[in-house]
Amino acid sequence: MNTVEVRPARSSDLSEVLRLLAQLHPEDAPPDPDQAARALAAILSRDGHALLVAESDSAIAGTLHLVISPNLTHDGSPWAIVENVVVDEAERGGGIGRTLMQEAERRAREAGCYKVQLMSAEDRGVGAFYESLGFKRRARGYRKYF
């Protein structure tokens, strides 16, 4: 297995992050380049947000978005949500996703979060992966798209 380094994304990573996200959501049209650059700049500058990338052999092979949210329950302890977890199709099964998720969990614990949660489509076949990381299926999720 190659060495994997997880680090915060930089603005120069945009094209590689978009390439990976296209694998996660192939049905989506590519974003407008200017809008994507503005969105990335907002994510990178916003408190509580971390867009992480995993590098393997100096190439970006995975990404996820971690959001830490303030909270008024659980003694005011924040909580975290992980979104847009994707590892390059050619690199899957090599531990990159696990390394990314472990770093997200480390950051959430360091921030004092009482939980980290994520949602995944039923048909993605990743339930066993998340369960191997200690996640439990606990709720029914609802979405309303605009």
C-alpha positions as a Python dict, from the first residue, in 0.01 Angstrom:
ca = {
    (1, 'M'): (0, 0, 0),
    (2, 'N'): (122, 349, -85),
    (3, 'T'): (172, 610, 183),
    (4, 'V'): (-138, 826, 219),
    (5, 'E'): (-120, 1181, 349),
    (6, 'V'): (-440, 1363, 445),
    (7, 'R'): (-429, 1741, 441),
    (8, 'P'): (-663, 2038, 407),
    (9, 'A'): (-747, 2118, 47),
    (10, 'R'): (-597, 2422, -122),
    (11, 'S'): (-747, 2635, -397),
    (12, 'S'): (-502, 2473, -639),
    (13, 'D'): (-670, 2135, -570),
    (14, 'L'): (-1002, 2242, -722),
    (15, 'S'): (-977, 2053, -1051),
    (16, 'E'): (-879, 1727, -879),
    (17, 'V'): (-1153, 1761, -617),
    (18, 'L'): (-1408, 1823, -893),
    (19, 'R'): (-1278, 1518, -1082),
    (20, 'L'): (-1338, 1302, -775),
    (21, 'L'): (-1680, 1451, -703),
    (22, 'A'): (-1781, 1371, -1060),
    (23, 'Q'): (-1720, 1004, -974),
    (24, 'L'): (-1947, 1038, -671),
    (25, 'H'): (-2225, 1212, -865),
    (26, 'P'): (-2179, 1125, -1234),
    (27, 'E'): (-2534, 1240, -1308),
    (28, 'D'): (-2449, 1600, -1213),
    (29, 'A'): (-2345, 1849, -1478),
    (30, 'P'): (-1998, 1994, -1420),
    (31, 'P'): (-2015, 2315, -1218),
    (32, 'D'): (-1937, 2652, -1368),
    (33, 'P'): (-1563, 2705, -1304),
    (34, 'D'): (-1608, 3050, -1149),
    (35, 'Q'): (-1890, 2931, -923),
    (36, 'A'): (-1684, 2627, -819),
    (37, 'A'): (-1386, 2849, -734),
    (38, 'R'): (-1609, 3077, -524),
    (39, 'A'): (-1764, 2779, -345),
    (40, 'L'): (-1422, 2633, -266),
    (41, 'A'): (-1297, 2969, -138),
    (42, 'A'): (-1603, 2992, 89),
    (43, 'I'): (-1548, 2640, 224),
    (44, 'L'): (-1179, 2702, 287),
    (45, 'S'): (-1243, 3027, 473),
    (46, 'R'): (-1547, 2925, 675),
    (47, 'D'): (-1503, 2835, 1043),
    (48, 'G'): (-1599, 2477, 1118),
    (49, 'H'): (-1546, 2354, 762),
    (50, 'A'): (-1261, 2133, 647),
    (51, 'L'): (-1231, 2002, 295),
    (52, 'L'): (-976, 1724, 328),
    (53, 'V'): (-785, 1556, 49),
    (54, 'A'): (-586, 1234, 57),
    (55, 'E'): (-267, 1219, -145),
    (56, 'S'): (-123, 889, -260),
    (57, 'D'): (202, 902, -459),
    (58, 'S'): (165, 1283, -470),
    (59, 'A'): (-172, 1257, -649),
    (60, 'I'): (-506, 1346, -494),
    (61, 'A'): (-689, 1017, -458),
    (62, 'G'): (-974, 1102, -218),
    (63, 'T'): (-1165, 1381, -52),
    (64, 'L'): (-1432, 1454, 205),
    (65, 'H'): (-1599, 1759, 356),
    (66, 'L'): (-1618, 1781, 736),
    (67, 'V'): (-1849, 2035, 899),
    (68, 'I'): (-1842, 2099, 1273),
    (69, 'S'): (-2159, 2264, 1396),
    (70, 'P'): (-2226, 2447, 1722),
    (71, 'N'): (-2506, 2295, 1926),
    (72, 'L'): (-2751, 2387, 2200),
    (73, 'T'): (-2803, 2032, 2329),
    (74, 'H'): (-2563, 1777, 2480),
    (75, 'D'): (-2417, 2038, 2716),
    (76, 'G'): (-2338, 2261, 2420),
    (77, 'S'): (-2104, 2007, 2264),
    (78, 'P'): (-2072, 2051, 1889),
    (79, 'W'): (-2147, 1776, 1642),
    (80, 'A'): (-1994, 1692, 1306),
    (81, 'I'): (-2123, 1582, 970),
    (82, 'V'): (-1919, 1425, 693),
    (83, 'E'): (-2026, 1481, 333),
    (84, 'N'): (-1904, 1397, -15),
    (85, 'V'): (-1670, 1112, 74),
    (86, 'V'): (-1510, 980, -242),
    (87, 'V'): (-1198, 784, -331),
    (88, 'D'): (-1080, 761, -690),
    (89, 'E'): (-1227, 451, -854),
    (90, 'A'): (-876, 324, -936),
    (91, 'E'): (-766, 354, -571),
    (92, 'R'): (-1063, 203, -386),
    (93, 'G'): (-996, -77, -143),
    (94, 'G'): (-648, 46, -56),
    (95, 'G'): (-723, 218, 275),
    (96, 'I'): (-755, 575, 150),
    (97, 'G'): (-1119, 610, 255),
    (98, 'R'): (-1038, 470, 599),
    (99, 'T'): (-749, 713, 641),
    (100, 'L'): (-969, 1008, 538),
    (101, 'M'): (-1247, 906, 776),
    (102, 'Q'): (-1003, 853, 1064),
    (103, 'E'): (-869, 1205, 1014),
    (104, 'A'): (-1221, 1347, 1006),
    (105, 'E'): (-1301, 1163, 1330),
    (106, 'R'): (-979, 1285, 1490),
    (107, 'R'): (-1066, 1644, 1404),
    (108, 'A'): (-1422, 1603, 1534),
    (109, 'R'): (-1297, 1461, 1864),
    (110, 'E'): (-1039, 1738, 1892),
    (111, 'A'): (-1319, 1994, 1845),
    (112, 'G'): (-1513, 1834, 2133),
    (113, 'C'): (-1789, 1690, 1915),
    (114, 'Y'): (-2021, 1443, 2082),
    (115, 'K'): (-2098, 1267, 1752),
    (116, 'V'): (-2011, 1251, 1387),
    (117, 'Q'): (-2271, 1150, 1136),
    (118, 'L'): (-2303, 1094, 766),
    (119, 'M'): (-2559, 984, 515),
    (120, 'S'): (-2502, 754, 222),
    (121, 'A'): (-2736, 641, -51),
    (122, 'E'): (-2862, 287, 7),
    (123, 'D'): (-2743, 172, -333),
    (124, 'R'): (-2379, 274, -296),
    (125, 'G'): (-2281, -47, -116),
    (126, 'V'): (-2066, 128, 143),
    (127, 'G'): (-2256, 31, 458),
    (128, 'A'): (-2005, -237, 557),
    (129, 'F'): (-1720, 12, 515),
    (130, 'Y'): (-1877, 267, 750),
    (131, 'E'): (-1976, -3, 999),
    (132, 'S'): (-1613, -125, 1003),
    (133, 'L'): (-1522, 227, 1121),
    (134, 'G'): (-1765, 203, 1412),
    (135, 'F'): (-2062, 383, 1256),
    (136, 'K'): (-2406, 246, 1340),
    (137, 'R'): (-2722, 277, 1137),
    (138, 'R'): (-2936, 489, 1368),
    (139, 'A'): (-3187, 700, 1184),
    (140, 'R'): (-3398, 741, 880),
    (141, 'G'): (-3294, 1035, 669),
    (142, 'Y'): (-3514, 1262, 465),
    (143, 'R'): (-3415, 1500, 189),
    (144, 'K'): (-3594, 1761, -10),
    (145, 'Y'): (-3414, 1881, -319),
    (146, 'F'): (-3469, 2225, -466),
}
